[in-house]
Amino acid sequence: MSSGLGLENLVDQTISVITNDGRNIVGILKGFDQATNIILDESHERVYSTKEGVQQLVLGLYIIRGDNIIVGEIDEELDASLDLSLLRAHPLKPVIH
């Protein structure tokens, strides 16, 4: 399995995926294909709000189509030290084509 995106280096690591509809999904990358469709395990969606802390919706094993995503690496130590209940942010807006 080869990809110019370097995803093979992120397998079994925690990543963040932002979708074109403004969702932020965090999980462990278990696999991907040539179309950048990805499989995440132990995943959850982080829902941001300006009024309350970040909500985390448990998704579990999750497959995301690769045609409308951005994948980012997460510093697990730094991420674990964040208190998401205190974090306030505007929700991400969908990408408009």
N, CA, C and O atoms as CSV, one atom per row, in Angstrom:
chain,resi,resn,atom,element,x,y,z
A,1,MET,N,N,0.857,-1.162,0.000
A,1,MET,CA,C,0.000,0.000,0.000
A,1,MET,C,C,0.905,1.226,0.000
A,1,MET,O,O,1.615,1.465,0.977
A,2,SER,N,N,0.893,1.984,-1.048
A,2,SER,CA,C,1.755,3.147,-1.154
A,2,SER,C,C,0.933,4.381,-1.466
A,2,SER,O,O,0.002,4.338,-2.271
A,3,SER,N,N,1.288,5.480,-0.819
A,3,SER,CA,C,0.593,6.737,-1.043
A,3,SER,C,C,1.588,7.869,-0.952
A,3,SER,O,O,2.484,7.843,-0.107
A,4,GLY,N,N,1.448,8.854,-1.802
A,4,GLY,CA,C,2.314,10.013,-1.760
A,4,GLY,C,C,2.038,10.903,-0.566
A,4,GLY,O,O,2.760,11.871,-0.329
A,5,LEU,N,N,0.996,10.582,0.188
A,5,LEU,CA,C,0.608,11.423,1.307
A,5,LEU,C,C,1.370,11.106,2.582
A,5,LEU,O,O,1.306,11.878,3.538
A,6,GLY,N,N,2.086,9.996,2.622
A,6,GLY,CA,C,2.826,9.636,3.818
A,6,GLY,C,C,1.969,9.082,4.935
A,6,GLY,O,O,2.402,9.060,6.088
A,7,LEU,N,N,0.773,8.636,4.627
A,7,LEU,CA,C,-0.100,8.094,5.665
A,7,LEU,C,C,0.443,6.802,6.272
A,7,LEU,O,O,0.116,6.461,7.408
A,8,GLU,N,N,1.265,6.093,5.518
A,8,GLU,CA,C,1.800,4.834,6.057
A,8,GLU,C,C,2.602,5.076,7.337
A,8,GLU,O,O,2.701,4.181,8.177
A,9,ASN,N,N,3.170,6.262,7.496
A,9,ASN,CA,C,3.919,6.584,8.716
A,9,ASN,C,C,3.010,6.872,9.906
A,9,ASN,O,O,3.479,6.920,11.043
A,10,LEU,N,N,1.717,7.065,9.659
A,10,LEU,CA,C,0.774,7.403,10.719
A,10,LEU,C,C,-0.094,6.229,11.163
A,10,LEU,O,O,-0.906,6.376,12.076
A,11,VAL,N,N,0.063,5.072,10.534
A,11,VAL,CA,C,-0.736,3.903,10.915
A,11,VAL,C,C,-0.446,3.561,12.378
A,11,VAL,O,O,0.707,3.563,12.810
A,12,ASP,N,N,-1.495,3.271,13.122
A,12,ASP,CA,C,-1.471,2.963,14.553
A,12,ASP,C,C,-1.126,4.173,15.421
A,12,ASP,O,O,-0.767,4.017,16.588
A,13,GLN,N,N,-1.233,5.369,14.860
A,13,GLN,CA,C,-1.050,6.594,15.639
A,13,GLN,C,C,-2.363,7.370,15.672
A,13,GLN,O,O,-3.220,7.198,14.805
A,14,THR,N,N,-2.508,8.221,16.676
A,14,THR,CA,C,-3.695,9.049,16.783
A,14,THR,C,C,-3.589,10.215,15.813
A,14,THR,O,O,-2.585,10.927,15.780
A,15,ILE,N,N,-4.647,10.397,15.020
A,15,ILE,CA,C,-4.676,11.486,14.043
A,15,ILE,C,C,-5.973,12.290,14.210
A,15,ILE,O,O,-6.924,11.845,14.852
A,16,SER,N,N,-5.977,13.466,13.620
A,16,SER,CA,C,-7.168,14.298,13.563
A,16,SER,C,C,-7.578,14.418,12.100
A,16,SER,O,O,-6.744,14.649,11.225
A,17,VAL,N,N,-8.857,14.261,11.854
A,17,VAL,CA,C,-9.398,14.370,10.496
A,17,VAL,C,C,-10.440,15.480,10.499
A,17,VAL,O,O,-11.367,15.478,11.308
A,18,ILE,N,N,-10.274,16.423,9.585
A,18,ILE,CA,C,-11.269,17.473,9.419
A,18,ILE,C,C,-11.950,17.234,8.081
A,18,ILE,O,O,-11.291,17.114,7.049
A,19,THR,N,N,-13.273,17.167,8.109
A,19,THR,CA,C,-14.041,16.911,6.898
A,19,THR,C,C,-14.518,18.230,6.293
A,19,THR,O,O,-14.555,19.256,6.972
A,20,ASN,N,N,-14.880,18.192,5.022
A,20,ASN,CA,C,-15.362,19.397,4.344
A,20,ASN,C,C,-16.647,19.947,4.957
A,20,ASN,O,O,-16.963,21.121,4.769
A,21,ASP,N,N,-17.390,19.115,5.686
A,21,ASP,CA,C,-18.607,19.623,6.322
A,21,ASP,C,C,-18.343,20.171,7.723
A,21,ASP,O,O,-19.285,20.458,8.461
A,22,GLY,N,N,-17.067,20.318,8.096
A,22,GLY,CA,C,-16.704,20.981,9.343
A,22,GLY,C,C,-16.602,20.093,10.563
A,22,GLY,O,O,-16.573,20.603,11.683
A,23,ARG,N,N,-16.548,18.799,10.390
A,23,ARG,CA,C,-16.418,17.885,11.532
A,23,ARG,C,C,-14.946,17.631,11.844
A,23,ARG,O,O,-14.112,17.594,10.939
A,24,ASN,N,N,-14.628,17.456,13.131
A,24,ASN,CA,C,-13.277,17.115,13.561
A,24,ASN,C,C,-13.354,15.762,14.254
A,24,ASN,O,O,-13.934,15.641,15.333
A,25,ILE,N,N,-12.769,14.749,13.633
A,25,ILE,CA,C,-12.818,13.384,14.155
A,25,ILE,C,C,-11.401,12.962,14.509
A,25,ILE,O,O,-10.479,13.093,13.704
A,26,VAL,N,N,-11.241,12.452,15.730
A,26,VAL,CA,C,-9.937,12.028,16.238
A,26,VAL,C,C,-10.000,10.533,16.499
A,26,VAL,O,O,-10.971,10.034,17.068
A,27,GLY,N,N,-8.957,9.818,16.081
A,27,GLY,CA,C,-8.914,8.376,16.322
A,27,GLY,C,C,-7.584,7.794,15.894
A,27,GLY,O,O,-6.703,8.510,15.418
A,28,ILE,N,N,-7.446,6.501,16.066
A,28,ILE,CA,C,-6.219,5.792,15.707
A,28,ILE,C,C,-6.347,5.288,14.275
A,28,ILE,O,O,-7.260,4.526,13.956
A,29,LEU,N,N,-5.428,5.719,13.416
A,29,LEU,CA,C,-5.444,5.305,12.017
A,29,LEU,C,C,-5.101,3.825,11.914
A,29,LEU,O,O,-4.016,3.401,12.312
A,30,LYS,N,N,-6.037,3.042,11.375
A,30,LYS,CA,C,-5.823,1.602,11.215
A,30,LYS,C,C,-5.547,1.207,9.779
A,30,LYS,O,O,-4.946,0.162,9.532
A,31,GLY,N,N,-5.973,2.018,8.831
A,31,GLY,CA,C,-5.724,1.685,7.438
A,31,GLY,C,C,-6.234,2.768,6.517
A,31,GLY,O,O,-6.978,3.659,6.927
A,32,PHE,N,N,-5.814,2.675,5.244
A,32,PHE,CA,C,-6.226,3.622,4.223
A,32,PHE,C,C,-6.023,2.965,2.865
A,32,PHE,O,O,-5.378,1.923,2.760
A,33,ASP,N,N,-6.579,3.582,1.829
A,33,ASP,CA,C,-6.385,3.059,0.473
A,33,ASP,C,C,-5.895,4.170,-0.447
A,33,ASP,O,O,-5.625,5.282,0.005
A,34,GLN,N,N,-5.781,3.867,-1.735
A,34,GLN,CA,C,-5.230,4.817,-2.701
A,34,GLN,C,C,-6.107,6.060,-2.882
A,34,GLN,O,O,-5.630,7.077,-3.384
A,35,ALA,N,N,-7.365,5.994,-2.486
A,35,ALA,CA,C,-8.267,7.141,-2.571
A,35,ALA,C,C,-8.303,7.927,-1.257
A,35,ALA,O,O,-9.122,8.830,-1.089
A,36,THR,N,N,-7.417,7.578,-0.338
A,36,THR,CA,C,-7.312,8.184,0.990
A,36,THR,C,C,-8.561,7.964,1.844
A,36,THR,O,O,-8.804,8.712,2.790
A,37,ASN,N,N,-9.361,6.932,1.510
A,37,ASN,CA,C,-10.406,6.513,2.433
A,37,ASN,C,C,-9.666,5.967,3.646
A,37,ASN,O,O,-8.692,5.229,3.498
A,38,ILE,N,N,-10.121,6.324,4.849
A,38,ILE,CA,C,-9.383,5.905,6.041
A,38,ILE,C,C,-10.272,5.155,7.015
A,38,ILE,O,O,-11.489,5.333,7.041
A,39,ILE,N,N,-9.634,4.311,7.813
A,39,ILE,CA,C,-10.302,3.572,8.878
A,39,ILE,C,C,-9.700,4.039,10.190
A,39,ILE,O,O,-8.487,3.967,10.389
A,40,LEU,N,N,-10.564,4.522,11.095
A,40,LEU,CA,C,-10.142,4.953,12.417
A,40,LEU,C,C,-10.724,4.030,13.462
A,40,LEU,O,O,-11.869,3.594,13.345
A,41,ASP,N,N,-9.944,3.729,14.483
A,41,ASP,CA,C,-10.427,2.948,15.623
A,41,ASP,C,C,-10.411,3.856,16.848
A,41,ASP,O,O,-9.657,4.827,16.907
A,42,GLU,N,N,-11.249,3.527,17.821
A,42,GLU,CA,C,-11.356,4.307,19.059
A,42,GLU,C,C,-11.555,5.790,18.748
A,42,GLU,O,O,-10.941,6.654,19.374
A,43,SER,N,N,-12.414,6.070,17.781
A,43,SER,CA,C,-12.578,7.447,17.315
A,43,SER,C,C,-13.694,8.167,18.064
A,43,SER,O,O,-14.604,7.557,18.626
A,44,HIS,N,N,-13.582,9.476,18.045
A,44,HIS,CA,C,-14.617,10.345,18.596
A,44,HIS,C,C,-14.634,11.650,17.815
A,44,HIS,O,O,-13.620,12.076,17.263
A,45,GLU,N,N,-15.796,12.271,17.781
A,45,GLU,CA,C,-15.928,13.574,17.131
A,45,GLU,C,C,-15.862,14.645,18.204
A,45,GLU,O,O,-16.507,14.538,19.247
A,46,ARG,N,N,-15.080,15.672,17.940
A,46,ARG,CA,C,-14.994,16.814,18.848
A,46,ARG,C,C,-15.891,17.908,18.301
A,46,ARG,O,O,-15.719,18.375,17.175
A,47,VAL,N,N,-16.864,18.310,19.132
A,47,VAL,CA,C,-17.824,19.336,18.735
A,47,VAL,C,C,-17.517,20.594,19.539
A,47,VAL,O,O,-17.604,20.595,20.767
A,48,TYR,N,N,-17.158,21.663,18.835
A,48,TYR,CA,C,-16.753,22.909,19.468
A,48,TYR,C,C,-17.929,23.855,19.629
A,48,TYR,O,O,-18.874,23.841,18.839
A,49,SER,N,N,-17.850,24.693,20.686
A,49,SER,CA,C,-18.900,25.660,20.982
A,49,SER,C,C,-18.270,26.869,21.662
A,49,SER,O,O,-17.258,26.742,22.351
A,50,THR,N,N,-18.863,28.029,21.470
A,50,THR,CA,C,-18.380,29.223,22.159
A,50,THR,C,C,-18.993,29.357,23.546
A,50,THR,O,O,-18.540,30.181,24.341
A,51,LYS,N,N,-20.014,28.564,23.850
A,51,LYS,CA,C,-20.717,28.675,25.128
A,51,LYS,C,C,-20.329,27.604,26.149
A,51,LYS,O,O,-20.429,27.833,27.354
A,52,GLU,N,N,-19.891,26.448,25.681
A,52,GLU,CA,C,-19.525,25.359,26.589
A,52,GLU,C,C,-18.307,24.640,26.046
A,52,GLU,O,O,-17.904,24.848,24.902
A,53,GLY,N,N,-17.728,23.797,26.876
A,53,GLY,CA,C,-16.524,23.081,26.468
A,53,GLY,C,C,-16.750,22.152,25.292
A,53,GLY,O,O,-17.873,21.969,24.823
A,54,VAL,N,N,-15.669,21.577,24.834
A,54,VAL,CA,C,-15.719,20.667,23.693
A,54,VAL,C,C,-16.440,19.384,24.095
A,54,VAL,O,O,-16.082,18.750,25.088
A,55,GLN,N,N,-17.447,19.008,23.328
A,55,GLN,CA,C,-18.133,17.734,23.544
A,55,GLN,C,C,-17.437,16.683,22.697
A,55,GLN,O,O,-17.009,16.957,21.576
A,56,GLN,N,N,-17.327,15.470,23.247
A,56,GLN,CA,C,-16.718,14.377,22.501
A,56,GLN,C,C,-17.758,13.278,22.320
A,56,GLN,O,O,-18.200,12.651,23.283
A,57,LEU,N,N,-18.136,13.061,21.077
A,57,LEU,CA,C,-19.128,12.040,20.752
A,57,LEU,C,C,-18.399,10.773,20.323
A,57,LEU,O,O,-17.655,10.791,19.342
A,58,VAL,N,N,-18.600,9.691,21.035
A,58,VAL,CA,C,-17.913,8.436,20.748
A,58,VAL,C,C,-18.447,7.831,19.453
A,58,VAL,O,O,-19.656,7.683,19.275
A,59,LEU,N,N,-17.529,7.483,18.552
A,59,LEU,CA,C,-17.892,6.868,17.269
A,59,LEU,C,C,-17.392,5.430,17.162
A,59,LEU,O,O,-17.990,4.626,16.448
A,60,GLY,N,N,-16.305,5.093,17.859
A,60,GLY,CA,C,-15.734,3.749,17.787
A,60,GLY,C,C,-14.982,3.529,16.493
A,60,GLY,O,O,-14.236,4.403,16.051
A,61,LEU,N,N,-15.171,2.355,15.869
A,61,LEU,CA,C,-14.551,2.056,14.580
A,61,LEU,C,C,-15.296,2.844,13.509
A,61,LEU,O,O,-16.519,2.754,13.410
A,62,TYR,N,N,-14.560,3.620,12.702
A,62,TYR,CA,C,-15.210,4.568,11.808
A,62,TYR,C,C,-14.460,4.619,10.481
A,62,TYR,O,O,-13.230,4.644,10.453
A,63,ILE,N,N,-15.210,4.632,9.388
A,63,ILE,CA,C,-14.626,4.732,8.042
A,63,ILE,C,C,-15.020,6.084,7.467
A,63,ILE,O,O,-16.184,6.481,7.522
A,64,ILE,N,N,-14.027,6.794,6.909
A,64,ILE,CA,C,-14.272,8.119,6.354
A,64,ILE,C,C,-13.807,8.144,4.905
A,64,ILE,O,O,-12.685,7.741,4.596
A,65,ARG,N,N,-14.679,8.620,4.017
A,65,ARG,CA,C,-14.302,8.753,2.599
A,65,ARG,C,C,-13.192,9.777,2.457
A,65,ARG,O,O,-13.189,10.804,3.135
A,66,GLY,N,N,-12.261,9.495,1.582
A,66,GLY,CA,C,-11.078,10.319,1.452
A,66,GLY,C,C,-11.181,11.494,0.519
A,66,GLY,O,O,-10.236,12.276,0.411
A,67,ASP,N,N,-12.307,11.647,-0.166
A,67,ASP,CA,C,-12.375,12.714,-1.162
A,67,ASP,C,C,-12.597,14.102,-0.564
A,67,ASP,O,O,-12.451,15.096,-1.276
A,68,ASN,N,N,-12.935,14.199,0.689
A,68,ASN,CA,C,-13.229,15.502,1.294
A,68,ASN,C,C,-12.660,15.636,2.700
A,68,ASN,O,O,-13.359,16.089,3.606
A,69,ILE,N,N,-11.403,15.248,2.896
A,69,ILE,CA,C,-10.831,15.302,4.236
A,69,ILE,C,C,-9.429,15.917,4.230
A,69,ILE,O,O,-8.752,15.985,3.204
A,70,ILE,N,N,-9.031,16.357,5.416
A,70,ILE,CA,C,-7.658,16.768,5.697
A,70,ILE,C,C,-7.225,15.951,6.905
A,70,ILE,O,O,-7.958,15.862,7.891
A,71,VAL,N,N,-6.040,15.356,6.835
A,71,VAL,CA,C,-5.536,14.505,7.912
A,71,VAL,C,C,-4.355,15.206,8.571
A,71,VAL,O,O,-3.464,15.717,7.893
A,72,GLY,N,N,-4.361,15.223,9.901
A,72,GLY,CA,C,-3.266,15.825,10.647
A,72,GLY,C,C,-2.796,14.920,11.770
A,72,GLY,O,O,-3.574,14.163,12.350
A,73,GLU,N,N,-1.521,15.013,12.063
A,73,GLU,CA,C,-0.917,14.247,13.145
A,73,GLU,C,C,-1.210,14.960,14.467
A,73,GLU,O,O,-1.279,16.188,14.512
A,74,ILE,N,N,-1.384,14.186,15.542
A,74,ILE,CA,C,-1.650,14.753,16.863
A,74,ILE,C,C,-0.480,14.444,17.792
A,74,ILE,O,O,0.032,13.325,17.814
A,75,ASP,N,N,-0.068,15.440,18.549
A,75,ASP,CA,C,0.906,15.242,19.623
A,75,ASP,C,C,0.111,14.683,20.798
A,75,ASP,O,O,-0.561,15.431,21.507
A,76,GLU,N,N,0.187,13.373,21.006
A,76,GLU,CA,C,-0.669,12.714,21.995
A,76,GLU,C,C,-0.419,13.214,23.409
A,76,GLU,O,O,-1.359,13.320,24.197
A,77,GLU,N,N,0.819,13.523,23.747
A,77,GLU,CA,C,1.142,14.017,25.087
A,77,GLU,C,C,0.501,15.381,25.326
A,77,GLU,O,O,-0.111,15.615,26.368
A,78,LEU,N,N,0.645,16.274,24.358
A,78,LEU,CA,C,0.046,17.605,24.465
A,78,LEU,C,C,-1.475,17.509,24.475
A,78,LEU,O,O,-2.130,18.190,25.264
A,79,ASP,N,N,-2.043,16.677,23.615
A,79,ASP,CA,C,-3.489,16.513,23.541
A,79,ASP,C,C,-4.047,15.985,24.862
A,79,ASP,O,O,-5.109,16.425,25.303
A,80,ALA,N,N,-3.344,15.050,25.495
A,80,ALA,CA,C,-3.801,14.483,26.769
A,80,ALA,C,C,-3.752,15.517,27.887
A,80,ALA,O,O,-4.498,15.404,28.860
A,81,SER,N,N,-2.892,16.516,27.765
A,81,SER,CA,C,-2.766,17.518,28.821
A,81,SER,C,C,-3.823,18.624,28.713
A,81,SER,O,O,-3.979,19.413,29.645
A,82,LEU,N,N,-4.550,18.693,27.592
A,82,LEU,CA,C,-5.571,19.722,27.409
A,82,LEU,C,C,-6.833,19.387,28.189
A,82,LEU,O,O,-7.266,18.235,28.217
A,83,ASP,N,N,-7.418,20.391,28.817
A,83,ASP,CA,C,-8.721,20.225,29.458
A,83,ASP,C,C,-9.771,20.737,28.470
A,83,ASP,O,O,-10.065,21.932,28.426
A,84,LEU,N,N,-10.325,19.828,27.685
A,84,LEU,CA,C,-11.260,20.209,26.629
A,84,LEU,C,C,-12.542,20.826,27.176
A,84,LEU,O,O,-13.245,21.527,26.448
A,85,SER,N,N,-12.860,20.578,28.451
A,85,SER,CA,C,-14.077,21.158,29.023
A,85,SER,C,C,-13.942,22.669,29.207
A,85,SER,O,O,-14.945,23.370,29.336
A,86,LEU,N,N,-12.707,23.173,29.219
A,86,LEU,CA,C,-12.477,24.612,29.374
A,86,LEU,C,C,-12.272,25.325,28.040
A,86,LEU,O,O,-12.258,26.555,27.989
A,87,LEU,N,N,-12.115,24.568,26.977
A,87,LEU,CA,C,-11.819,25.125,25.659
A,87,LEU,C,C,-13.087,25.636,24.987
A,87,LEU,O,O,-14.083,24.917,24.902
A,88,ARG,N,N,-13.049,26.882,24.509
A,88,ARG,CA,C,-14.169,27.468,23.777
A,88,ARG,C,C,-13.683,27.838,22.383
A,88,ARG,O,O,-12.595,28.393,22.228
A,89,ALA,N,N,-14.482,27.535,21.379
A,89,ALA,CA,C,-14.097,27.857,19.996
A,89,ALA,C,C,-15.356,27.857,19.136
A,89,ALA,O,O,-16.345,27.195,19.451
A,90,HIS,N,N,-15.294,28.609,18.054
A,90,HIS,CA,C,-16.383,28.588,17.087
A,90,HIS,C,C,-16.333,27.253,16.344
A,90,HIS,O,O,-15.250,26.776,16.006
A,91,PRO,N,N,-17.488,26.649,16.087
A,91,PRO,CA,C,-17.501,25.433,15.269
A,91,PRO,C,C,-16.919,25.718,13.890
A,91,PRO,O,O,-17.021,26.834,13.382
A,92,LEU,N,N,-16.311,24.703,13.292
A,92,LEU,CA,C,-15.783,24.857,11.943
A,92,LEU,C,C,-16.931,24.984,10.955
A,92,LEU,O,O,-17.959,24.320,11.088
A,93,LYS,N,N,-16.741,25.841,9.968
A,93,LYS,CA,C,-17.762,26.007,8.937
A,93,LYS,C,C,-17.484,25.051,7.796
A,93,LYS,O,O,-16.327,24.726,7.531
A,94,PRO,N,N,-18.523,24.594,7.118
A,94,PRO,CA,C,-18.320,23.724,5.951
A,94,PRO,C,C,-17.569,24.448,4.849
A,94,PRO,O,O,-17.642,25.671,4.729
A,95,VAL,N,N,-16.847,23.681,4.049
A,95,VAL,CA,C,-16.176,24.232,2.875
A,95,VAL,C,C,-17.211,24.386,1.776
A,95,VAL,O,O,-17.976,23.463,1.493
A,96,ILE,N,N,-17.229,25.563,1.158
A,96,ILE,CA,C,-18.178,25.811,0.073
A,96,ILE,C,C,-17.403,25.831,-1.237
A,96,ILE,O,O,-16.448,26.591,-1.396
A,97,HIS,N,N,-17.825,24.984,-2.176
A,97,HIS,CA,C,-17.138,24.885,-3.466
A,97,HIS,C,C,-17.751,25.812,-4.469
A,97,HIS,O,O,-17.304,25.867,-5.614
